[in-house]
Amino acid sequence: MANLRQDFGSATEWLFIGCGSSYYIGLAAATTCSAITGKRARAIPASELLLFPDLVLAGSQEIAAAVISRSGRTSETLKAAQFLEREKDVRTLAITSTVGQPLEQIATSTLPLLPSDEESTVMTRSFTSMVLGLQYLSAFLADDHTFSKSLSALPALADTAPAALHPRIREFLSARQFADYVCLGQGPFYGLACETALKITEMSASDAQSFHTLEFRHGPKAIVSPETLVIFLLSERGYDAECDVIGGDQELGWNHFHAHHPGG
């Protein structure tokens, strides 16, 4: 990890670049990066950088880019890394679950991760691995040992949380049929809400959408019917305001399921 501090420690701004789930990883990682390092951080779809580079890079100086691809060979992501390295002289950090792939050859450096590659079309454990790896990187670059220790405590918590949650989900869903799904999250949870909606669509071929929680009240709520499941990812910081949205939903008779994150 020492070489990462040497290669990227002087950056004043970070871009997190990916496609699909990897872009949503970037959304989650960018919020952590800004909160921990105090530096500007943005998530950008690889296609946006390729098609509108002047808009993405306008006013930026001392950029570093985390380029994210589970396979390490996503075509748009590879082109984005090549563009930054060769045409813009921007150092890139490869974030991938698969070793020995083209992305590692293009990037300045690669973030080492524990083995998390998978054969499934839908990204599961690799998503978690890359999000946590990027969060750990932010803590490392900022010398935030408290946050690093908090990350090390997650495995024990993850061992117990699903066991308690699964029965609640089964009970909630057993007596209901849904035609579409809405996933809501604010701040650091917006990227996770996007990924939640994508997972529902990919794994069940269902109609799922994602929005910022409070923005949902300003128009999108019109799509909801009694056959819509609204999923809230609640944060601690925005808890009261987000719960106000739930209160409005209940008055309209909407179905909702929420997951509360105590550290948000």
Protein Blocks (a to p, Z undefined) as FASTA:
>chain_A
ZZmmmmmmmpcbdcdddehjlmmmmmmmmmmmmmmnopacddddfklmmmmmmlmmgoia
hiacddddfklpafklmmmmmmmmmmnopacddddfbehiaklmmpmbdcddddfbdfbf
bdcklmmmmmmmmmmmmmmmnopaklmmmmmmmmmmmmmmmmmmmmmmmmmmmmpccfbd
cdddehjlmmmmmmmmmmmmmmnopacddddfklmmnojlmmpcfkbccdddddfklmmm
mmmmmmmmmmnopacdddddfkZZ
